[in-house]
Amino acid sequence: MNGKEKSSYENIERARLLRGGGFHIGLYAAKVLKAKQDKILDQLVRNEFASKKLWPNLHGSFIIEDVVDDILLCFEGKKMKLCQRQDVAALARLVDLAAKKGGRWSKRVLESSGRQVSVNIQFVAHHLGISGKPFPVSVFGSVIKSRVVKHEVKSKLFAIEQFVKIQNQLYPPEVGALMIAIKDLY
């Protein structure tokens, strides 16, 4: 592989790693939980875990700290031993709820996710040769239900791709998430 091919390949791999969805939000939520930076998020997670609404398959055998530590293995390039991707993504709903209730760090995680979605759209537009030209885009997946994420996507995307036209999604977020899973896009 020559230098140009390698660089292009690395860019594509980078785009695969840069996500804005529920899994991405859950990863960073685990960091916030570990650092005890957002009391609102911490309390929501504890309440949901105690009521067996969050991670019911792990309840009784593990404590929250075990689960958070397992999720954080992803940042070390290691495979999680307790959790599945959907367990991590389950935190996104709680991050959104915490942000609505005033959780500053939760809001920062969601804003970061929205910015990342915008950067990913710009990356794809650039590689398709449509950057700087009018083109339609639609974002799907359950995380786009978040007002914070929607606002950040719109404001950031219009700043970097001024001619983009955001269209309504053809399917509800759950169908988008299913399409991602079926096509193994992650």
GUZA-915794 format. One record per atom (N, C-alpha, C): residue in three letters; x, y, z. Coordinates in Angstrom, 2 decimals, m for minus. Layout:
residues N
  dokol       xx       yy       zz
    ala        X        Y        Z
...
END
This chain:
residues 186
  dokol       xx       yy       zz
    met     0.84    m1.17     0.00
    met     0.00     0.00     0.00
    met     0.90     1.24     0.00
    asn     0.69     2.14    m0.98
    asn     1.52     3.34    m1.03
    asn     1.04     4.35     0.02
    gly     1.77     5.44     0.15
    gly     1.47     6.43     1.19
    gly     0.09     7.03     1.06
    lys    m0.33     7.36    m0.18
    lys    m1.64     7.96    m0.41
    lys    m2.76     6.97    m0.08
    glu    m2.61     5.71    m0.51
    glu    m3.61     4.68    m0.22
    glu    m3.70     4.45     1.29
    lys    m2.54     4.43     1.95
    lys    m2.53     4.21     3.40
    lys    m3.24     5.35     4.12
    ser    m2.98     6.59     3.69
    ser    m3.60     7.75     4.30
    ser    m5.12     7.70     4.12
    ser    m5.58     7.35     2.92
    ser    m7.01     7.25     2.65
    ser    m7.63     6.15     3.51
    tyr    m6.93     5.02     3.61
    tyr    m7.43     3.92     4.44
    tyr    m7.53     4.35     5.90
    glu    m6.52     5.05     6.40
    glu    m6.54     5.52     7.78
    glu    m7.69     6.48     8.01
    asn    m7.99     7.33     7.01
    asn    m9.12     8.26     7.13
    asn   m10.44     7.51     7.20
    ile   m10.57     6.46     6.40
    ile   m11.80     5.67     6.43
    ile   m11.93     4.98     7.78
    glu   m10.85     4.41     8.28
    glu   m10.88     3.78     9.60
    glu   m11.21     4.80    10.68
    arg   m10.67     6.00    10.55
    arg   m10.96     7.06    11.51
    arg   m12.46     7.36    11.50
    ala   m13.05     7.43    10.31
    ala   m14.48     7.72    10.22
    ala   m15.29     6.61    10.87
    arg   m14.84     5.37    10.76
    arg   m15.57     4.26    11.39
    arg   m15.51     4.39    12.91
    leu   m14.44     4.93    13.43
    leu   m14.28     5.04    14.88
    leu   m15.00     6.25    15.46
    leu   m15.22     7.26    14.66
    leu   m15.85     8.48    15.13
    leu   m17.36     8.34    14.99
    arg   m18.01     8.19    16.08
    arg   m19.45     7.93    16.05
    arg   m20.17     9.01    16.84
    gly   m21.44     9.07    16.65
    gly   m22.24    10.02    17.39
    gly   m23.44     9.37    18.03
    gly   m23.55     8.05    17.91
    gly   m24.74     7.36    18.38
    gly   m24.73     6.98    19.84
    gly   m25.72     6.16    20.19
    gly   m25.91     5.75    21.58
    gly   m24.70     5.06    22.18
    phe   m24.02     4.23    21.40
    phe   m22.83     3.55    21.91
    phe   m21.75     4.57    22.28
    his   m21.53     5.53    21.39
    his   m20.54     6.59    21.63
    his   m20.90     7.37    22.89
    ile   m22.15     7.74    23.02
    ile   m22.61     8.49    24.19
    ile   m22.41     7.65    25.45
    gly   m22.74     6.37    25.37
    gly   m22.57     5.47    26.52
    gly   m21.12     5.34    26.95
    leu   m20.22     5.29    25.99
    leu   m18.79     5.21    26.32
    leu   m18.36     6.42    27.15
    tyr   m18.74     7.59    26.69
    tyr   m18.33     8.80    27.40
    tyr   m19.12     8.99    28.69
    ala   m20.32     8.48    28.73
    ala   m21.07     8.51    29.98
    ala   m20.35     7.69    31.05
    ala   m19.76     6.56    30.63
    ala   m19.01     5.74    31.58
    ala   m17.84     6.52    32.16
    lys   m17.18     7.32    31.32
    lys   m16.08     8.15    31.83
    lys   m16.60     9.16    32.85
    val   m17.73     9.77    32.54
    val   m18.33    10.76    33.45
    val   m18.72    10.09    34.76
    leu   m19.29     8.89    34.66
    leu   m19.67     8.15    35.87
    leu   m18.46     7.78    36.71
    lys   m17.41     7.31    36.05
    lys   m16.19     6.90    36.76
    lys   m15.58     8.08    37.51
    ala   m15.58     9.26    36.87
    ala   m14.99    10.45    37.46
    ala   m15.94    11.16    38.43
    lys   m17.16    10.63    38.54
    lys   m18.19    11.24    39.42
    lys   m18.37    12.72    39.12
    gln   m18.51    13.03    37.82
    gln   m18.61    14.42    37.39
    gln   m20.04    14.93    37.27
    asp   m21.02    14.05    37.23
    asp   m22.41    14.47    37.02
    asp   m23.30    13.73    38.01
    lys   m23.64    14.41    39.07
    lys   m24.45    13.78    40.13
    lys   m25.83    13.38    39.63
    ile   m26.38    14.17    38.72
    ile   m27.71    13.85    38.19
    ile   m27.66    12.53    37.41
    leu   m26.67    12.40    36.53
    leu   m26.52    11.16    35.76
    leu   m26.26     9.98    36.70
    asp   m25.39    10.18    37.66
    asp   m25.07     9.12    38.61
    asp   m26.33     8.63    39.32
    gln   m27.16     9.55    39.77
    gln   m28.38     9.16    40.49
    gln   m29.36     8.45    39.57
    leu   m29.50     8.92    38.34
    leu   m30.40     8.26    37.38
    leu   m29.94     6.83    37.10
    val   m28.65     6.65    36.91
    val   m28.11     5.31    36.63
    val   m28.33     4.41    37.84
    arg   m28.07     4.92    39.02
    arg   m28.26     4.11    40.24
    arg   m29.73     3.72    40.42
    asn   m30.63     4.65    40.18
    asn   m32.07     4.36    40.32
    asn   m32.52     3.31    39.30
    glu   m32.09     3.47    38.06
    glu   m32.50     2.52    37.01
    glu   m31.88     1.14    37.24
    phe   m30.65     1.12    37.72
    phe   m30.00    m0.16    38.00
    phe   m30.70    m0.86    39.17
    ala   m31.02    m0.10    40.22
    ala   m31.69    m0.68    41.39
    ala   m33.06    m1.23    41.04
    ser   m33.75    m0.58    40.11
    ser   m35.08    m1.04    39.72
    ser   m35.03    m2.09    38.61
    lys   m33.82    m2.49    38.23
    lys   m33.57    m3.52    37.21
    lys   m34.02    m3.11    35.81
    lys   m34.17    m1.80    35.59
    lys   m34.50    m1.30    34.25
    lys   m33.24    m1.17    33.40
    leu   m32.12    m0.93    34.05
    leu   m30.84    m0.80    33.37
    leu   m30.00    m2.04    33.64
    trp   m29.52    m2.65    32.61
    trp   m28.66    m3.83    32.68
    trp   m29.25    m4.94    33.54
    pro   m30.49    m5.37    33.26
    pro   m31.13    m6.40    34.10
    pro   m30.37    m7.72    34.12
    asn   m29.66    m8.02    33.04
    asn   m28.91    m9.28    32.98
    asn   m27.66    m9.24    33.87
    leu   m27.25    m8.04    34.29
    leu   m26.06    m7.91    35.14
    leu   m26.42    m7.68    36.60
    his   m27.67    m7.39    36.84
    his   m28.13    m7.07    38.19
    his   m28.01    m8.30    39.09
    gly   m27.54    m8.08    40.28
    gly   m27.41    m9.17    41.25
    gly   m26.03    m9.80    41.26
    ser   m25.37    m9.81    40.11
    ser   m24.03   m10.40    40.03
    ser   m22.93    m9.35    40.08
    phe   m23.27    m8.13    39.68
    phe   m22.26    m7.08    39.58
    phe   m22.81    m5.78    40.13
    ile   m21.90    m4.89    40.50
    ile   m22.30    m3.56    40.93
    ile   m22.04    m2.58    39.79
    ile   m22.59    m1.41    39.88
    ile   m22.46    m0.41    38.81
    ile   m20.99    m0.16    38.47
    glu   m20.17    m0.05    39.47
    glu   m18.75     0.23    39.24
    glu   m18.08    m0.85    38.39
    asp   m18.50    m2.11    38.58
    asp   m17.97    m3.21    37.75
    asp   m18.35    m3.01    36.28
    val   m19.60    m2.63    36.07
    val   m20.10    m2.43    34.71
    val   m19.38    m1.26    34.05
    val   m19.25    m0.16    34.78
    val   m18.56     1.02    34.25
    val   m17.11     0.68    33.90
    asp   m16.44    m0.03    34.78
    asp   m15.05    m0.43    34.49
    asp   m14.97    m1.31    33.25
    asp   m15.95    m2.17    33.07
    asp   m15.99    m3.03    31.89
    asp   m16.15    m2.19    30.63
    ile   m17.04    m1.23    30.66
    ile   m17.25    m0.35    29.51
    ile   m15.98     0.42    29.17
    leu   m15.29     0.86    30.20
    leu   m14.07     1.66    30.00
    leu   m12.94     0.87    29.34
    leu   m13.06    m0.46    29.30
    leu   m12.05    m1.27    28.60
    leu   m11.96    m0.88    27.13
    cys   m13.07    m0.39    26.57
    cys   m13.08     0.01    25.15
    cys   m12.05     1.10    24.87
    phe   m11.81     1.97    25.84
    phe   m10.84     3.04    25.64
    phe    m9.41     2.53    25.65
    glu    m9.22     1.32    26.13
    glu    m7.90     0.69    26.13
    glu    m7.73    m0.26    24.94
    gly    m8.75    m0.28    24.08
    gly    m8.71    m1.17    22.92
    gly    m8.97    m2.62    23.28
    lys    m9.57    m2.84    24.46
    lys    m9.87    m4.20    24.90
    lys   m11.35    m4.50    24.73
    lys   m11.66    m5.78    24.69
    lys   m13.04    m6.22    24.54
    lys   m13.72    m6.25    25.91
    met   m14.96    m5.80    25.95
    met   m15.72    m5.85    27.20
    met   m16.03    m7.30    27.55
    lys   m16.03    m7.60    28.83
    lys   m16.29    m8.97    29.29
    lys   m17.71    m9.15    29.80
    leu   m18.31    m8.08    30.33
    leu   m19.65    m8.16    30.91
    leu   m20.72    m7.60    29.99
    cys   m20.39    m6.55    29.29
    cys   m21.38    m5.78    28.54
    cys   m21.39    m6.11    27.05
    gln   m22.53    m5.84    26.47
    gln   m22.71    m5.87    25.03
    gln   m22.86    m4.42    24.57
    arg   m22.80    m4.19    23.27
    arg   m22.94    m2.83    22.74
    arg   m24.25    m2.18    23.20
    gln   m25.33    m2.95    23.22
    gln   m26.62    m2.38    23.60
    gln   m26.65    m1.98    25.08
    asp   m25.84    m2.64    25.91
    asp   m25.74    m2.25    27.32
    asp   m25.12    m0.86    27.44
    val   m24.11    m0.62    26.62
    val   m23.44     0.68    26.62
    val   m24.39     1.75    26.07
    ala   m25.04     1.43    24.96
    ala   m25.96     2.37    24.33
    ala   m27.16     2.70    25.22
    ala   m27.50     1.80    26.13
    ala   m28.62     2.05    27.04
    ala   m28.39     3.28    27.91
    leu   m27.15     3.66    28.09
    leu   m26.85     4.86    28.89
    leu   m27.25     6.14    28.18
    ala   m27.37     6.14    26.87
    ala   m27.66     7.36    26.11
    ala   m28.97     8.00    26.56
    arg   m29.98     7.21    26.78
    arg   m31.28     7.74    27.22
    arg   m31.14     8.44    28.57
    leu   m30.34     7.87    29.45
    leu   m30.15     8.47    30.77
    leu   m29.29     9.73    30.69
    val   m28.34     9.75    29.78
    val   m27.54    10.96    29.57
    val   m28.44    12.09    29.09
    asp   m29.33    11.78    28.15
    asp   m30.26    12.79    27.65
    asp   m31.16    13.30    28.78
    leu   m31.67    12.39    29.58
    leu   m32.53    12.77    30.71
    leu   m31.76    13.62    31.72
    ala   m30.52    13.24    32.00
    ala   m29.70    14.01    32.93
    ala   m29.43    15.41    32.39
    ala   m29.19    15.52    31.10
    ala   m28.96    16.83    30.48
    ala   m30.20    17.71    30.62
    lys   m31.37    17.12    30.40
    lys   m32.63    17.86    30.56
    lys   m32.83    18.35    31.98
    lys   m32.31    17.60    32.94
    lys   m32.46    17.95    34.35
    lys   m31.32    18.85    34.85
    gly   m30.44    19.26    33.95
    gly   m29.38    20.19    34.33
    gly   m28.00    19.60    34.48
    gly   m27.81    18.34    34.12
    gly   m26.49    17.71    34.21
    gly   m25.54    18.30    33.17
    arg   m24.60    19.11    33.64
    arg   m23.69    19.80    32.72
    arg   m22.82    18.84    31.92
    trp   m22.27    17.84    32.58
    trp   m21.40    16.90    31.87
    trp   m22.18    16.04    30.90
    ser   m23.40    15.71    31.26
    ser   m24.25    14.96    30.33
    ser   m24.53    15.79    29.09
    lys   m24.80    17.06    29.28
    lys   m25.04    17.94    28.14
    lys   m23.79    18.03    27.26
    arg   m22.63    18.10    27.88
    arg   m21.37    18.16    27.12
    arg   m21.17    16.90    26.28
    val   m21.51    15.75    26.84
    val   m21.39    14.49    26.10
    val   m22.30    14.51    24.88
    leu   m23.53    14.98    25.05
    leu   m24.48    15.04    23.94
    leu   m24.04    16.06    22.88
    glu   m23.53    17.19    23.31
    glu   m23.04    18.19    22.36
    glu   m21.87    17.62    21.56
    ser   m20.99    16.92    22.23
    ser   m19.86    16.29    21.55
    ser   m20.35    15.28    20.51
    ser   m21.37    14.53    20.86
    ser   m21.93    13.55    19.94
    ser   m22.51    14.24    18.71
    gly   m23.24    15.33    18.92
    gly   m23.80    16.08    17.79
    gly   m22.72    16.65    16.88
    arg   m21.65    17.16    17.49
    arg   m20.53    17.67    16.68
    arg   m19.91    16.54    15.88
    gln   m19.79    15.36    16.50
    gln   m19.18    14.23    15.82
    gln   m20.01    13.77    14.62
    val   m21.32    13.77    14.77
    val   m22.19    13.42    13.65
    val   m21.94    14.39    12.50
    ser   m21.83    15.67    12.81
    ser   m21.59    16.69    11.79
    ser   m20.25    16.48    11.09
    val   m19.22    16.19    11.85
    val   m17.90    15.94    11.28
    val   m17.94    14.70    10.38
    asn   m18.67    13.68    10.81
    asn   m18.79    12.47     9.98
    asn   m19.48    12.78     8.66
    ile   m20.52    13.61     8.70
    ile   m21.23    13.99     7.47
    ile   m20.28    14.75     6.56
    gln   m19.51    15.69     7.12
    gln   m18.56    16.45     6.32
    gln   m17.51    15.52     5.71
    phe   m17.03    14.55     6.49
    phe   m16.03    13.60     6.00
    phe   m16.56    12.84     4.79
    val   m17.77    12.33     4.90
    val   m18.37    11.57     3.80
    val   m18.59    12.49     2.59
    ala   m19.10    13.71     2.83
    ala   m19.33    14.65     1.74
    ala   m18.03    14.95     1.00
    his   m16.97    15.13     1.76
    his   m15.65    15.40     1.15
    his   m15.21    14.24     0.26
    his   m15.34    13.03     0.76
    his   m14.90    11.85     0.00
    his   m15.81    11.54    m1.18
    leu   m17.05    12.01    m1.13
    leu   m17.96    11.84    m2.27
    leu   m17.82    12.98    m3.28
    gly   m17.04    14.00    m2.92
    gly   m16.84    15.14    m3.81
    gly   m18.01    16.11    m3.84
    ile   m18.84    16.11    m2.81
    ile   m20.00    17.01    m2.79
    ile   m19.88    18.09    m1.72
    ser   m18.76    18.10    m1.01
    ser   m18.56    19.12     0.01
    ser   m18.55    20.50    m0.64
    gly   m19.23    21.45    m0.02
    gly   m19.30    22.81    m0.55
    gly   m20.37    22.99    m1.60
    lys   m21.10    21.92    m1.91
    lys   m22.19    21.97    m2.88
    lys   m23.49    21.62    m2.16
    pro   m24.63    21.97    m2.74
    pro   m25.90    21.57    m2.11
    pro   m26.05    20.05    m2.14
    phe   m26.40    19.47    m1.00
    phe   m26.70    18.04    m0.94
    phe   m27.64    17.78     0.23
    pro   m28.50    16.76     0.08
    pro   m29.43    16.44     1.17
    pro   m28.78    15.45     2.14
    val   m29.19    15.51     3.38
    val   m28.71    14.56     4.37
    val   m29.84    14.30     5.37
    ser   m29.88    13.09     5.85
    ser   m30.83    12.71     6.89
    ser   m30.06    11.90     7.93
    val   m30.32    12.19     9.17
    val   m29.66    11.49    10.27
    val   m30.69    10.58    10.92
    phe   m30.30     9.34    11.18
    phe   m31.24     8.44    11.82
    phe   m30.57     7.66    12.94
    gly   m31.38     7.05    13.75
    gly   m30.92     6.33    14.92
    gly   m31.63     6.90    16.14
    ser   m31.65     6.18    17.21
    ser   m32.42     6.61    18.39
    ser   m31.84     7.84    19.06
    val   m30.55     8.08    18.94
    val   m29.92     9.19    19.64
    val   m30.38    10.54    19.08
    ile   m30.84    10.57    17.85
    ile   m31.26    11.83    17.25
    ile   m32.55    12.34    17.88
    lys   m33.17    11.57    18.73
    lys   m34.34    12.05    19.48
    lys   m33.94    13.15    20.46
    ser   m32.71    13.19    20.85
    ser   m32.23    14.17    21.82
    ser   m32.23    15.57    21.22
    arg   m32.89    16.51    21.90
    arg   m32.91    17.89    21.42
    arg   m31.51    18.49    21.40
    val   m30.71    18.14    22.39
    val   m29.34    18.67    22.45
    val   m28.54    18.18    21.23
    val   m28.64    16.91    20.92
    val   m27.91    16.36    19.77
    val   m28.42    17.00    18.48
    lys   m29.74    17.10    18.30
    lys   m30.30    17.71    17.09
    lys   m29.80    19.13    16.90
    his   m29.85    19.91    17.97
    his   m29.41    21.30    17.88
    his   m27.94    21.39    17.49
    glu   m27.12    20.58    18.11
    glu   m25.68    20.61    17.84
    glu   m25.38    20.17    16.41
    val   m26.08    19.14    15.92
    val   m25.88    18.68    14.54
    val   m26.21    19.82    13.58
    lys   m27.37    20.43    13.78
    lys   m27.77    21.51    12.86
    lys   m26.81    22.68    12.90
    ser   m26.47    23.17    14.08
    ser   m25.63    24.36    14.15
    ser   m24.21    24.08    13.64
    lys   m23.65    22.96    13.98
    lys   m22.29    22.63    13.53
    lys   m22.27    22.31    12.03
    leu   m23.25    21.55    11.59
    leu   m23.27    21.14    10.18
    leu   m23.42    22.34     9.26
    phe   m24.30    23.27     9.61
    phe   m24.47    24.46     8.77
    phe   m23.23    25.34     8.78
    ala   m22.45    25.26     9.83
    ala   m21.20    26.04     9.88
    ala   m20.12    25.45     8.98
    ile   m20.12    24.12     8.81
    ile   m19.06    23.49     8.02
    ile   m19.52    23.10     6.61
    glu   m20.81    22.95     6.41
    glu   m21.38    22.62     5.09
    glu   m22.60    23.52     4.89
    gln   m22.34    24.75     4.44
    gln   m23.40    25.75     4.39
    gln   m24.53    25.44     3.42
    phe   m24.30    24.55     2.45
    phe   m25.34    24.26     1.46
    phe   m26.11    22.96     1.75
    val   m25.82    22.33     2.86
    val   m26.49    21.08     3.19
    val   m27.97    21.33     3.45
    lys   m28.78    20.37     3.05
    lys   m30.21    20.44     3.32
    lys   m30.57    19.24     4.19
    ile   m30.90    19.51     5.44
    ile   m31.28    18.42     6.35
    ile   m32.72    18.05     6.06
    gln   m32.94    16.78     5.76
    gln   m34.28    16.29     5.46
    gln   m34.77    15.41     6.60
    asn   m36.08    15.33     6.69
    asn   m36.66    14.41     7.67
    asn   m36.31    12.99     7.29
    gln   m36.16    12.17     8.29
    gln   m35.84    10.77     8.04
    gln   m37.06    10.05     7.48
    leu   m36.80     9.05     6.65
    leu   m37.88     8.28     6.06
    leu   m38.49     7.28     7.04
    tyr   m37.68     6.87     8.02
    tyr   m38.10     5.86     8.97
    tyr   m37.93     6.38    10.39
    pro   m38.66     5.82    11.35
    pro   m38.45     6.23    12.74
    pro   m37.06     5.80    13.22
    pro   m36.55     6.42    14.28
    pro   m35.20     6.10    14.76
    pro   m34.96     4.62    15.03
    glu   m35.97     3.92    15.49
    glu   m35.79     2.50    15.78
    glu   m35.48     1.69    14.53
    val   m36.09     2.07    13.40
    val   m35.81     1.39    12.14
    val   m34.39     1.72    11.68
    gly   m33.97     2.97    11.89
    gly   m32.60     3.34    11.55
    gly   m31.60     2.54    12.34
    ala   m31.85     2.38    13.64
    ala   m30.95     1.59    14.48
    ala   m30.92     0.14    14.02
    leu   m32.06    m0.38    13.64
    leu   m32.14    m1.75    13.13
    leu   m31.36    m1.89    11.83
    met   m31.46    m0.90    10.95
    met   m30.72    m0.93     9.68
    met   m29.21    m0.94     9.94
    ile   m28.78    m0.16    10.92
    ile   m27.37    m0.14    11.28
    ile   m26.94    m1.52    11.76
    ala   m27.75    m2.13    12.62
    ala   m27.41    m3.44    13.17
    ala   m27.38    m4.51    12.07
    ile   m28.38    m4.51    11.21
    ile   m28.46    m5.53    10.15
    ile   m27.29    m5.42     9.19
    lys   m26.95    m4.21     8.82
    lys   m25.86    m4.00     7.86
    lys   m24.49    m3.98     8.52
    asp   m24.47    m4.17     9.83
    asp   m23.22    m4.20    10.59
    asp   m22.37    m2.97    10.27
    leu   m23.02    m1.79    10.31
    leu   m22.33    m0.55     9.98
    leu   m21.33    m0.14    11.04
    tyr   m21.46    m0.67    12.23
    tyr   m20.48    m0.37    13.27
    tyr   m19.53    m1.53    13.34
END
